Every structure is written in C-alpha cells, then in structure tokens.
C-alpha cells in the first residue's frame, strides 16, 4: 500500500525533521510550564514551612537573628528523621500563639498537656546549640563553630579546632599512669 499516492503531499526528510522538532519543542515548553508551576507551588510551601521553623527557633532560643543556612540544614535534618516535622512545627507554633506560654515554661507545659509535641523543642534547641541533628547513627553535624553554645564562652575558652577524643570522651575520668 502506498502511503503517499501520486499527486498527494509527500514531505521531504527536511520538512519531516523540522515538523518533528517543532512538535517536540511545543511539548517540551508546555511540560516545562507545568513543571515550573509545580516547582513554584512546592517552593512556596517550602518557604512557608521554613519561615514557621525559623519563627519557632527564634522563640525557643530567644535569639532574634539566626543563621539561615544552618536553619535550613537543621530543618532538613528534622524532616529526614521525621517526615511529619513540618506539621509538628506548625502545631507547636499554633499552641504557643494560642496559649502565650513563655519559652522557659514551654517544656513542662508540653510534657503535661501535649506529649506528642514535647520532643520537638528539645530537638530544635539541641540542634541550634550543639550543631547536631538527630541521635546515634542518624546524627549529623550541621554547624560547628556557629553552634549557639560557643558565643557565650568565646572570651574565656578557645573553641577546639579538632576532636580531642571520641564523642563524650570528657565524661570518663582520665587514665593516669603510675610510673
């Protein structure tokens, strides 16, 4: 069977390639437009979650200025440990706004009335002050010299630039040689 009988339109190879390229380009542009919309929506939700996290962090630490990049790393670590961390952050922000609970009594109030949210402030404060998110094998360092535990003692104690032992080495009494 002849697909292009005599007298009908038979595209040249060049016309076929150009036509195919045009169709592919139009498809790609429309696909990119929908991808851009999806990325923009996800980015807006991500920005709102990050803003909520930073607001909670400022409340818990009492610091008005916190490092944004460290904040992003902490939030990523919290989400890696618990995918519902954004929901818990939003719930805790709502609880604080609704009850006007001072930061210094929040933990005891949560322990008594909101046990599901009670772990979150500990995780957030630990991450900001120690620079570590998670525990055990899932622990990851997100800050070292920028951790909030160092500035209060910076004028007295020089921050170590190397590990002096395994984590927690200072908790064991030193081994003394009796020579």
Beta strands, then each sheet from edge to edge (+ up, - down):
strand 1: 132-133
strand 2: 140-141
sheet 1: 1+ 2-
end
